[in-house]
Amino acid sequence: MRSKAMSDKKINGRGGSTPWVLVGAMVASGAAFAQPASFVALGDLAGGAFYSEASNLSADGRTVVGLGSDSVGLQPVVWRDGVAVVLDKPSGYSQGSASAVSGDGVVIVGTVGVHPNVRGVIWRPDGLRVVPPTATYSAGSALTDVSFDGNIAVGWCTGGAGYQAIRHFNGVSTPLANSGDTAVTGVSADGLVAVGRRISPGYSLYEACRWIENGPAIGMGDLPGGLSLSDGYDANADGSVVVGVVNTEASQTTSEEAGRWQNGVWMSLGDLPGGAYNSLASGVTDDGTIVVGRGTTAAGQEAFVWDSTNGMRSLRSVLSGQFGVDLSGWRLTLARRLSGDGTHVVGRGINPAGNTEAFVAYVPCFVPPRMLSEPSSTSVCVAGEVGITARAGGGGTGHLLFRWRVNGVPITDGETTHGSIISGATTATLTIANAAPQDAGMYDCMITNPCGQITSDAATLAVCACLACPADFNQDGGIDGTDVDGFFGAWEQGHCDADVNGDGGVDGADVDSFYAAWEAGGCG
């Protein structure tokens, strides 16, 4: 049942743009990936000047929020699976925009009105909620971002003294500490880290800052030599990586460079070829490795994607050049945000008719896979169960293909000829149940995405006897010299069968434990 807070308006393809245009290309790869790269033009509303822009999106990319233009003006819009819905506004407000959406696509936040007479709003399934300004900054309020679960929203209030950063939770707006003349633009997935800007001593404009769990505003500085401006626009899942703008020369107070902050240090992401170092970074993946934003070229503004391997690249060139998506007549001018796994990007571009239009693009990957943690060598008792895990990432973490091997031979799920049960042979974790001695070996994992392939380090799996009666080492029913020979043969090889005391190591303590049992003539 549709929320009463929403009303349908059809997308209109005025000005030569085709509504919900989707163009895609199959990925050139030997592996079978579920979905090709694609580009969707989101159209505009009926009436008024043609203009639309996408601001944010849900985790799966199926819900996009932003704004469109109708005969009244700019309107808050949500696009769900190709259907545009204009979000309701409170009485007295005729315009607005939607700025962010929860991970499940259910809760939307934004702003209605025309500055300074603006109000932050939350659209929930049970209706519209208006966020009033605070007593100190009473002219207006705005909401700019929301946590993954939709429970915590951030933004700002405005008044005669400037701006005041706020955190809205459970129906209450709380000014963030030291928040005189500050504003918040982004929040981490858990809602505990807010990022934005403040006026700081020595800064001619403003300084990027973070608030951690409602603590004081923490200035993030600037590039070396830069004391003019820096700003935080977005944060990764845990708030440890922030992207925004920075500059290097105090005399250039309006100069902006896309920046990425981590471990207390900003780095400039530069600009696209032909650009004049007028760029900004506006979105980052959950792991902090992929950044999107806007750069400049000789032709003007251009959407970019950045990673540490490839540096800054035109988003259009990645879509068309790497994945074969047909973008004839389009210039993508801003990549606003991307999904946490890096597979969906939203923003705006200039369509073939010359109008500004919102878009959402699906990109299977931006970089080849990379290992996050290698599989670890381990052991398992005969008839026991063991798991071996290879953690990987790479700009499309939901689209990694795994293939486990033992001693260089690919493994398949099911029962082996020696009775063990294999599962997860094409997932991040390989599981072996009812393990047999024949399962011992060197295990590695080949990990593939449409951008490339890597192979993990090999992990050794030892299958241990885990004897209930270590004195009868060869398990022939008798305790004699052959058991001594068998024990020392395993002990000298460092095999886990000789781990008699079960402490995970093969050393002199196992010799003592074995002899104690053997000399006792039993299983003591």
Backbone torsions as a table, in degrees:
resi	resn	phi	psi	omega
1	MET	NA	129.0	-177.4
2	ARG	-72.6	141.2	178.3
3	SER	-62.0	143.7	175.3
4	LYS	-69.4	-10.2	179.8
5	ALA	-83.4	2.1	-176.1
6	MET	-128.8	148.3	175.7
7	SER	-136.1	141.0	-176.5
8	ASP	-73.5	140.5	164.4
9	LYS	-141.9	131.5	-176.6
10	LYS	-72.2	147.1	171.5
11	ILE	-68.6	140.5	178.9
12	ASN	-119.2	131.0	-178.7
13	GLY	-94.5	42.0	-177.2
14	ARG	-62.7	155.2	174.1
15	GLY	76.6	18.8	174.6
16	GLY	94.6	-2.0	178.7
17	SER	-90.0	138.1	179.5
18	THR	-89.1	128.0	-179.1
19	PRO	-59.0	137.7	173.9
20	TRP	50.2	47.5	178.0
21	VAL	-71.9	127.4	177.6
22	LEU	-123.6	122.5	174.4
23	VAL	-126.3	136.7	-175.8
24	GLY	-144.7	174.0	178.2
25	ALA	-148.3	141.0	176.0
26	MET	-69.8	143.8	-179.3
27	VAL	-73.8	134.7	177.6
28	ALA	-80.3	97.0	-176.8
29	SER	-159.2	148.7	177.4
30	GLY	-72.4	-18.3	-179.4
31	ALA	-89.7	156.8	-179.6
32	ALA	-95.8	107.5	177.4
33	PHE	-100.2	146.7	-167.4
34	ALA	-69.3	-31.6	-170.1
35	GLN	-139.0	131.4	177.8
36	PRO	-77.4	162.3	173.0
37	ALA	-61.4	147.8	-178.0
38	SER	-151.8	163.0	177.5
39	PHE	-137.1	126.9	-178.1
40	VAL	-120.1	120.7	172.7
41	ALA	-85.6	127.0	-170.3
42	LEU	-89.7	-2.8	176.6
43	GLY	72.6	-158.3	-178.6
44	ASP	-150.4	175.9	178.7
45	LEU	-87.1	162.0	179.7
46	ALA	-72.5	139.6	177.4
47	GLY	85.2	157.3	176.5
48	GLY	75.2	-175.5	178.6
49	ALA	-72.9	146.3	179.4
50	PHE	-74.4	114.3	176.2
51	TYR	-162.5	129.1	171.9
52	SER	-148.5	155.2	-177.8
53	GLU	-151.8	136.0	177.0
54	ALA	-99.4	131.1	-174.1
55	SER	-106.0	-32.7	-175.2
56	ASN	-162.9	176.1	-174.7
57	LEU	-156.8	162.0	177.8
58	SER	-77.0	173.5	-176.0
59	ALA	-61.6	-36.8	-178.2
60	ASP	-91.6	0.8	177.2
61	GLY	77.2	1.6	-176.5
62	ARG	-84.8	-18.0	176.8
63	THR	-115.6	121.3	-179.2
64	VAL	-122.2	138.1	178.4
65	VAL	-121.5	156.8	179.3
66	GLY	171.9	-133.6	-178.9
67	LEU	-149.1	156.0	174.4
68	GLY	-140.0	171.7	-175.6
69	SER	-115.7	132.8	172.4
70	ASP	-126.8	-165.5	-176.3
71	SER	-66.8	-20.1	179.8
72	VAL	-87.6	-37.5	-176.7
73	GLY	152.2	-153.9	-179.5
74	LEU	-78.5	134.8	-175.1
75	GLN	-125.3	145.6	174.8
76	PRO	-72.0	130.0	-173.5
77	VAL	-130.8	144.3	167.4
78	VAL	-123.8	132.4	174.7
79	TRP	-106.6	123.0	177.9
80	ARG	-123.9	112.5	178.2
81	ASP	49.4	44.7	174.7
82	GLY	90.2	-1.4	-180.0
83	VAL	-109.9	125.2	179.3
84	ALA	-90.0	132.6	177.1
85	VAL	-125.7	126.5	174.4
86	VAL	-84.6	124.8	-177.9
87	LEU	-77.0	140.7	179.7
88	ASP	-63.8	156.0	178.8
89	LYS	-125.5	151.1	177.2
90	PRO	-67.5	158.4	-179.5
91	SER	-55.8	134.6	178.3
92	GLY	95.9	-4.2	-179.1
93	TYR	-122.4	123.2	-174.3
94	SER	-105.8	-9.6	-177.8
95	GLN	-134.2	172.5	177.6
96	GLY	169.8	-176.6	177.9
97	SER	-153.3	149.9	174.8
98	ALA	-102.1	129.5	-171.8
99	SER	-107.8	-26.8	-175.5
100	ALA	-157.7	162.3	-178.0
101	VAL	-144.2	148.0	178.9
102	SER	-66.9	165.4	-176.6
103	GLY	-58.6	-33.9	179.8
104	ASP	-87.5	1.3	177.2
105	GLY	78.3	11.7	-173.4
106	VAL	-93.8	-44.8	-176.4
107	VAL	-99.7	129.0	-179.5
108	ILE	-122.5	140.0	176.2
109	VAL	-123.8	156.2	179.2
110	GLY	-178.9	-153.7	-173.7
111	THR	-143.7	142.7	174.1
112	VAL	-122.6	156.9	179.1
113	GLY	101.4	-177.2	178.2
114	VAL	-122.6	127.6	-176.3
115	HIS	-53.2	136.4	5.7
116	PRO	-91.2	-0.3	-179.0
117	ASN	-85.9	75.5	-176.3
118	VAL	-125.6	157.5	176.9
119	ARG	-139.3	135.2	171.1
120	GLY	-71.2	142.0	-178.1
121	VAL	-135.2	152.3	175.0
122	ILE	-125.7	123.4	175.8
123	TRP	-99.7	115.9	178.5
124	ARG	-120.9	164.7	179.6
125	PRO	-57.2	-27.5	-179.2
126	ASP	-92.0	7.6	174.8
127	GLY	131.4	-178.4	-176.7
128	LEU	-90.7	136.3	176.5
129	ARG	-122.0	131.9	179.6
130	VAL	-99.9	134.1	179.7
131	VAL	-100.0	108.9	-178.8
132	PRO	-72.7	157.4	175.0
133	PRO	-71.2	166.6	178.6
134	THR	-80.5	168.7	-177.8
135	ALA	-65.4	-34.9	-176.9
136	THR	-79.1	-40.9	179.3
137	TYR	-113.4	84.1	-163.9
138	SER	-101.3	2.3	-175.6
139	ALA	-76.2	-37.6	-176.8
140	GLY	-167.9	169.1	177.7
141	SER	-140.7	158.3	178.4
142	ALA	-151.1	148.1	174.6
143	LEU	-116.8	134.0	-172.8
144	THR	-115.7	-24.2	-178.2
145	ASP	-156.8	165.3	-177.5
146	VAL	-144.2	149.4	178.9
147	SER	-66.9	166.2	-176.8
148	PHE	-58.6	-38.9	-178.4
149	ASP	-84.8	-2.5	177.3
150	GLY	80.0	6.7	-175.4
151	ASN	-90.8	-24.8	-176.6
152	ILE	-120.7	123.5	176.6
153	ALA	-115.6	151.9	178.0
154	VAL	-130.0	161.1	179.2
155	GLY	174.3	-137.2	-177.3
156	TRP	-158.0	160.4	169.6
157	CYS	-118.3	158.6	-178.1
158	THR	-130.7	153.4	178.9
159	GLY	-165.3	-166.0	-177.2
160	GLY	-62.2	-26.3	-177.3
161	ALA	-90.4	1.7	-179.6
162	GLY	118.7	-129.3	-176.0
163	TYR	-123.2	152.9	179.2
164	GLN	-133.9	119.0	179.5
165	ALA	-68.5	139.0	-179.1
166	ILE	-132.4	156.9	171.8
167	ARG	-124.5	126.2	-176.8
168	HIS	-111.4	121.0	-178.4
169	PHE	-144.5	133.3	175.1
170	ASN	54.2	39.5	175.9
171	GLY	83.2	2.9	-176.4
172	VAL	-122.8	131.4	175.0
173	SER	-95.8	126.0	-178.4
174	THR	-118.0	123.1	175.0
175	PRO	-61.8	135.3	176.6
176	LEU	-74.6	149.8	-174.6
177	ALA	-56.8	144.3	-179.5
178	ASN	52.7	39.8	-169.3
179	SER	-99.3	24.2	172.3
180	GLY	-68.0	128.1	179.7
181	ASP	55.5	54.9	178.1
182	THR	-137.2	163.9	175.9
183	ALA	-149.4	146.5	178.6
184	VAL	-108.4	135.2	-179.5
185	THR	-112.6	-31.2	-175.8
186	GLY	-139.0	163.3	178.5
187	VAL	-144.6	148.2	178.4
188	SER	-68.5	164.8	-176.6
189	ALA	-58.4	-36.6	-179.3
190	ASP	-84.9	-3.7	177.3
191	GLY	79.3	5.7	-174.6
192	LEU	-91.3	-18.7	-179.9
193	VAL	-121.7	118.8	175.9
194	ALA	-105.4	144.7	-179.9
195	VAL	-129.4	148.4	-179.4
196	GLY	-179.8	-132.9	-175.8
197	ARG	-149.1	163.5	175.9
198	ARG	-150.2	161.4	169.9
199	ILE	-83.4	123.2	-176.6
200	SER	-118.8	151.9	176.9
201	PRO	-57.5	133.6	179.0
202	GLY	88.1	-8.7	178.9
203	TYR	-98.7	130.8	-179.3
204	SER	-75.7	-25.1	175.7
205	LEU	-120.2	-88.8	-178.0
206	TYR	-152.2	167.6	-177.1
207	GLU	-126.2	138.1	174.5
208	ALA	-62.1	145.0	178.7
209	CYS	-150.3	164.0	179.1
210	ARG	-127.8	149.0	170.1
211	TRP	-121.0	123.1	-178.4
212	ILE	-107.7	117.2	178.8
213	GLU	46.9	49.3	177.4
214	ASN	63.8	22.5	174.1
215	GLY	-78.8	-172.6	-178.4
216	PRO	-67.8	159.3	174.7
217	ALA	-66.4	125.8	-178.6
218	ILE	-109.5	111.8	179.4
219	GLY	-63.7	139.2	-176.5
220	MET	-104.7	-0.4	175.9
221	GLY	73.9	-157.0	-175.1
222	ASP	-151.5	-178.5	173.3
223	LEU	-68.2	160.2	177.5
224	PRO	-53.8	127.5	-179.3
225	GLY	88.2	-9.2	-177.4
226	GLY	-95.5	117.9	176.2
227	LEU	-133.0	25.9	-177.0
228	SER	-102.4	-48.1	-179.4
229	LEU	-162.2	146.9	163.7
230	SER	-153.0	154.2	-175.2
231	ASP	-153.1	140.3	176.5
232	GLY	-101.5	123.2	-176.5
233	TYR	-103.3	-34.2	-176.2
234	ASP	-152.5	157.4	179.3
235	ALA	-130.5	153.1	176.4
236	ASN	-76.3	-173.5	-169.4
237	ALA	-56.2	-42.5	-177.3
238	ASP	-104.1	6.5	176.9
239	GLY	78.0	9.3	-178.8
240	SER	-82.6	-17.1	177.2
241	VAL	-123.1	131.2	179.7
242	VAL	-125.9	142.0	174.9
243	VAL	-122.8	153.7	-178.7
244	GLY	176.9	-136.5	179.2
245	VAL	-127.9	150.7	178.1
246	VAL	-143.5	174.1	170.2
247	ASN	-150.8	170.9	-173.7
248	THR	-117.8	-20.1	-176.1
249	GLU	-119.8	121.4	-176.3
250	ALA	-61.6	-24.8	-178.8
251	SER	-76.0	-21.4	-179.0
252	GLN	-96.7	78.7	-171.0
253	THR	-71.4	-13.4	178.6
254	THR	-110.9	4.7	-179.8
255	SER	-74.9	135.2	179.4
256	GLU	-127.8	136.5	172.2
257	GLU	-128.0	137.6	174.9
258	ALA	-60.3	133.6	-177.0
259	GLY	-133.4	154.4	176.1
260	ARG	-130.5	126.9	-175.7
261	TRP	-111.5	132.2	175.7
262	GLN	-156.5	141.2	178.6
263	ASN	53.7	38.0	174.4
264	GLY	80.9	6.4	-175.0
265	VAL	-130.4	134.4	172.7
266	TRP	-87.6	145.6	167.3
267	MET	-127.4	140.8	176.7
268	SER	-79.1	135.7	176.2
269	LEU	-92.1	-0.6	175.7
270	GLY	76.2	-145.5	-178.9
271	ASP	-151.5	170.0	178.7
272	LEU	-75.2	160.7	178.8
273	PRO	-56.7	131.9	-178.9
274	GLY	89.0	-6.7	-179.1
275	GLY	-80.4	163.8	-176.0
276	ALA	-109.8	34.5	-176.9
277	TYR	52.3	52.7	172.4
278	ASN	-128.4	82.3	-173.4
279	SER	-135.1	162.1	175.0
280	LEU	-147.3	148.8	177.2
281	ALA	-106.8	126.6	-172.4
282	SER	-120.9	-11.3	-178.8
283	GLY	-149.8	152.7	-177.9
284	VAL	-147.4	147.7	178.7
285	THR	-71.8	167.0	-179.3
286	ASP	-57.7	-36.8	-178.8
287	ASP	-87.6	-1.7	175.1
288	GLY	80.4	8.1	-172.5
289	THR	-95.4	-23.4	-179.0
290	ILE	-115.4	130.9	-177.2
291	VAL	-125.3	141.2	173.7
292	VAL	-125.3	162.9	179.7
293	GLY	174.9	-145.4	-177.3
294	ARG	-135.3	127.6	173.6
295	GLY	-116.2	-165.7	176.7
296	THR	-133.6	149.4	171.3
297	THR	-129.2	-175.5	177.2
298	ALA	-62.5	-23.7	-179.3
299	ALA	-86.2	-10.0	-178.8
300	GLY	121.4	-152.5	-176.8
301	GLN	-66.6	143.9	-177.7
302	GLU	-148.1	130.1	177.1
303	ALA	-65.8	140.2	179.1
304	PHE	-128.3	162.5	167.7
305	VAL	-129.7	139.8	-177.8
306	TRP	-128.0	141.2	166.8
307	ASP	-146.1	163.4	-172.5
308	SER	-68.2	-22.4	-179.6
309	THR	-81.2	-47.2	-174.0
310	ASN	-99.5	-11.4	-174.8
311	GLY	70.6	-154.9	-178.2
312	MET	-84.9	128.5	177.9
313	ARG	-130.8	150.7	173.8
314	SER	-65.8	129.5	177.4
315	LEU	-61.4	-38.7	179.1
316	ARG	-61.0	-41.5	-179.0
317	SER	-67.5	-33.5	177.0
318	VAL	-66.7	-47.4	-178.7
319	LEU	-64.0	-46.9	-175.1
320	SER	-83.9	-43.6	-175.5
321	GLY	-77.7	-41.4	-176.4
322	GLN	-86.9	-35.8	-174.2
323	PHE	-115.1	-0.6	174.1
324	GLY	72.8	19.7	177.8
325	VAL	-73.2	132.3	-178.4
326	ASP	-80.2	110.3	178.4
327	LEU	-118.6	34.4	-178.9
328	SER	-55.6	128.2	177.1
329	GLY	84.2	-5.3	-177.7
330	TRP	-99.2	143.6	165.3
331	ARG	-126.8	117.3	-179.1
332	LEU	-85.2	119.2	-171.1
333	THR	-100.5	-22.2	-179.9
334	LEU	-154.4	127.4	167.2
335	ALA	-99.4	108.8	-170.8
336	ARG	-81.9	-49.7	-178.0
337	ARG	-147.0	164.8	172.9
338	LEU	-139.7	156.8	-178.7
339	SER	-65.8	161.0	-175.5
340	GLY	-57.4	-33.3	-179.5
341	ASP	-90.2	-0.3	174.6
342	GLY	81.8	11.6	-175.4
343	THR	-93.8	-17.3	-179.8
344	HIS	-125.9	137.3	-179.9
345	VAL	-128.7	136.9	175.9
346	VAL	-123.2	157.7	178.1
347	GLY	173.3	-143.6	-179.9
348	ARG	-141.3	159.5	177.6
349	GLY	-154.0	174.4	174.8
350	ILE	-98.9	115.8	-175.9
351	ASN	-78.4	174.6	-177.2
352	PRO	-58.5	-22.5	178.3
353	ALA	-87.1	-1.1	178.6
354	GLY	89.5	10.7	-179.3
355	ASN	-100.6	152.1	176.4
356	THR	-79.8	125.8	-174.0
357	GLU	-139.5	141.3	177.8
358	ALA	-70.9	151.9	176.4
359	PHE	-145.7	159.6	166.7
360	VAL	-133.4	131.2	-179.6
361	ALA	-118.5	142.3	173.5
362	TYR	-107.3	125.4	-178.5
363	VAL	-126.6	115.6	-177.3
364	PRO	-58.4	-30.7	178.9
365	CYS	-167.5	158.0	171.0
366	PHE	-111.6	-25.8	-178.2
367	VAL	-138.3	159.2	174.9
368	PRO	-63.8	165.2	177.0
369	PRO	-60.6	155.0	174.1
370	ARG	-138.4	146.3	-179.5
371	MET	-77.5	129.3	173.1
372	LEU	-94.7	-36.2	171.7
373	SER	-154.1	135.0	-178.4
374	GLU	-78.4	153.7	173.7
375	PRO	-64.1	143.3	-176.3
376	SER	-102.2	141.1	174.1
377	SER	-63.4	144.1	-175.8
378	THR	-155.2	-179.5	178.8
379	SER	-141.1	162.5	179.8
380	VAL	-148.6	146.4	176.1
381	CYS	-75.6	150.8	174.2
382	VAL	-53.7	133.6	-179.2
383	ALA	76.0	2.3	178.4
384	GLY	-88.7	-174.3	-179.2
385	GLU	-125.9	142.1	-177.5
386	VAL	-144.3	148.7	175.8
387	GLY	-123.3	143.0	177.0
388	ILE	-126.2	128.5	-172.2
389	THR	-121.6	137.9	171.6
390	ALA	-120.9	114.6	179.3
391	ARG	-95.7	130.2	-177.9
392	ALA	-139.1	159.9	175.1
393	GLY	-140.5	-178.7	176.5
394	GLY	147.1	69.4	169.0
395	GLY	46.7	65.3	-170.8
396	GLY	124.2	47.6	-173.6
397	THR	-64.6	-19.2	176.3
398	GLY	-82.2	1.1	-176.0
399	HIS	-126.7	41.9	173.9
400	LEU	-99.5	136.2	175.3
401	LEU	-104.8	132.4	-177.9
402	PHE	-112.7	142.3	173.7
403	ARG	-143.4	109.4	-179.2
404	TRP	-82.2	148.0	177.5
405	ARG	-134.0	152.7	171.2
406	VAL	-123.5	124.1	-176.7
407	ASN	51.7	37.6	176.7
408	GLY	83.7	0.0	-178.0
409	VAL	-106.2	125.8	179.9
410	PRO	-58.5	145.2	-177.8
411	ILE	-106.4	146.3	174.4
412	THR	-121.9	153.2	178.1
413	ASP	-68.5	152.1	176.6
414	GLY	123.9	-173.9	-178.7
415	GLU	-84.1	134.8	178.0
416	THR	-84.2	170.3	179.3
417	THR	-67.5	-19.2	179.0
418	HIS	-102.7	11.7	168.2
419	GLY	98.0	-7.7	177.0
420	SER	-79.0	161.9	-177.7
421	ILE	-116.8	122.1	-178.9
422	ILE	-102.6	134.6	172.2
423	SER	-143.4	155.1	179.3
424	GLY	78.1	22.6	-177.6
425	ALA	-64.8	-20.0	178.4
426	THR	-119.3	28.7	176.8
427	THR	-126.7	178.9	-178.0
428	ALA	-68.7	-25.3	-178.9
429	THR	-120.3	119.8	174.8
430	LEU	-90.5	131.8	179.9
431	THR	-120.5	133.6	176.2
432	ILE	-120.4	118.4	177.6
433	ALA	-108.7	154.9	-177.3
434	ASN	53.3	48.3	-173.6
435	ALA	-58.2	143.1	178.1
436	ALA	-122.6	160.7	178.6
437	PRO	-54.1	-30.5	-179.0
438	GLN	-67.8	-14.0	179.6
439	ASP	-80.8	-10.1	178.7
440	ALA	-63.4	143.0	179.1
441	GLY	162.5	-168.5	-179.1
442	MET	-103.7	119.8	-175.8
443	TYR	-110.7	128.1	172.3
444	ASP	-133.3	171.2	-176.1
445	CYS	-133.2	127.4	172.3
446	MET	-90.4	125.6	-175.4
447	ILE	-120.5	127.3	-171.7
448	THR	-129.3	141.0	161.7
449	ASN	-134.9	176.7	-176.2
450	PRO	-62.9	-10.3	-179.9
451	CYS	-97.5	-8.0	179.9
452	GLY	158.1	-171.2	-176.5
453	GLN	-143.9	145.5	171.8
454	ILE	-132.8	161.2	175.1
455	THR	-122.9	130.3	-179.0
456	SER	-68.8	166.3	168.5
457	ASP	-62.8	155.7	178.2
458	ALA	-85.6	135.5	176.3
459	ALA	-109.3	139.2	179.8
460	THR	-87.4	128.1	171.9
461	LEU	-107.6	121.1	175.2
462	ALA	-106.1	134.3	176.7
463	VAL	-105.2	115.9	-169.0
464	CYS	-102.6	146.2	179.0
465	ALA	-67.6	-34.5	-179.2
466	CYS	48.5	58.0	-171.1
467	LEU	-66.6	133.7	172.9
468	ALA	-73.6	-26.8	179.1
469	CYS	-126.0	82.9	-174.8
470	PRO	-63.3	-23.7	179.1
471	ALA	-63.6	-37.2	175.6
472	ASP	-89.8	70.6	-169.1
473	PHE	-63.2	-38.0	-179.4
474	ASN	-88.7	2.5	174.5
475	GLN	55.2	42.1	177.6
476	ASP	-100.7	5.2	178.4
477	GLY	90.5	-5.2	178.3
478	GLY	-125.1	156.1	179.6
479	ILE	-116.0	106.7	-174.6
480	ASP	-151.6	-165.3	-176.2
481	GLY	-64.8	-26.9	179.3
482	THR	-65.3	-28.0	176.7
483	ASP	-69.2	-36.8	176.9
484	VAL	-63.5	-45.8	179.6
485	ASP	-61.2	-43.9	-179.4
486	GLY	-63.6	-41.8	180.0
487	PHE	-62.3	-50.0	-176.4
488	PHE	-68.4	-30.0	174.9
489	GLY	-61.1	-43.9	177.9
490	ALA	-70.8	-38.2	-176.8
491	TRP	-65.0	-42.0	-178.9
492	GLU	-67.3	-26.6	176.9
493	GLN	-84.7	-7.9	-177.2
494	GLY	71.7	21.2	-178.1
495	HIS	-73.3	147.2	-175.4
496	CYS	-67.8	-14.9	174.4
497	ASP	-59.6	-27.7	-178.4
498	ALA	-86.0	2.1	176.9
499	ASP	-80.0	71.7	-173.1
500	VAL	-65.8	-37.7	-177.9
501	ASN	-84.7	-3.1	173.4
502	GLY	67.6	29.2	-178.9
503	ASP	-95.6	5.7	177.3
504	GLY	89.8	-2.9	178.3
505	GLY	-129.0	157.8	177.4
506	VAL	-113.5	107.8	-174.9
507	ASP	-152.0	-166.7	-177.1
508	GLY	-61.7	-28.4	178.8
509	ALA	-62.5	-31.0	178.3
510	ASP	-70.9	-35.1	176.2
511	VAL	-61.0	-46.5	179.4
512	ASP	-60.4	-43.7	-178.7
513	SER	-65.5	-41.4	179.9
514	PHE	-63.6	-49.0	-177.6
515	TYR	-63.2	-35.6	179.0
516	ALA	-61.1	-42.3	179.4
517	ALA	-71.9	-40.8	-176.4
518	TRP	-66.8	-44.9	-179.5
519	GLU	-67.2	-27.3	176.7
520	ALA	-74.0	-12.4	177.9
521	GLY	70.8	22.6	-178.9
522	GLY	-158.6	-158.4	-174.2
523	CYS	-105.6	46.2	179.9
524	GLY	-82.4	NA	NA
